[in-house]
Amino acid sequence: MAKLNVIAIDLAKNKFQVCKVAPDGTVIYNKMVSRSQLKKLLVTERKSLVAMESCGGAHHWARYAKQEGHQVKVMSARKVKPFLQGQKTDKNDAEAIAIAALQPQVKACRLLTVEDQCQQGIVRIRDLLVKQKTACAKQLRDLLLEFDNPIAKGDAALIRAVPEILEDAENQLLGDFRAVLHEQWEHLKALLERIAKVEQHMLRQINGDEDCQRLQALEGIGPINSIGLKITLSNTEHFRNSRDASACIGATPVQHSSGGKETIGSISKISGHKMLRSTLYEGSMAVIRYLDKREARTVKEQWLKQLIARRGKKVAAIALVNKNIRTAYAMLKNGTEYQPVMLAA
């Protein structure tokens, strides 16, 4: 890598700033190119290290550069920013990317295949629809509660209750407000239908994916968590070991050490894959609630029960998330099945 030229690309929609740097750090050129010119440049340039920030279009251009025989390094924008010199301009940004790419301590981001990126798109569309549905349902409940109309929990109860409230002529709801509430109720039903359709496509992807099927054997890993883990950990070469994989999702404790004194804290609430970590935690809590009702049957369940007794359910749930991520990484890397160790009868 040290003997290759660096082609640093400051990505945009139509115009791209490209800075070519020699192995000794000399800037060969730093110019603006169009989309078609960038494709031609990557084809004609000899093998180089193509560097860019992780942002919109990074996966596409990284795959294109690899296809043309280049090495690729995609970096977090937070890691590149300290190398920016002078004011923020396209030229300075491209030079900063080139400098950061030459630093061995600046880690590269993982790259997704076309299949993984398409599956990730389905997951994110579902996540957005679920957030919109939750916000819509909460607003309807809160507005009607202000007029002394409490509604039971659950989407089905809300869908049933709203028409009954709107048809009641004795309440204080004005005509225009009733009309808007009815439109919002129709919007909520449409969101629920959209979520159901997207989930059908997602389940089709999950059922046809061998890795997702194997990952669902883990405790607390259902269809949603299995596809999330598969997308995040599929590029196993990106991680040095299973701890790196767990740290990527944000399930390892934060370390703050100084003067030879190591201080280990809780997991970070800022870094990591927050959405996936949240659903993994929910799955682990479901396992713990179920395990409270029966005796342990496997060595892993025995370990979990002992941890719950010592540290409590929430700490145990995070520990199970950490262990599941590490096991999932090993399964994807080695192509193995999950086989829990049963306790002796």
Summary of the structure (lengths in Angstrom):
residues: 345
radius of gyration: 25.6
end to end distance: 56.2
largest distance: 81.8
contacts: 983
relative contact order: 0.07
helix: 57%
strand: 12%
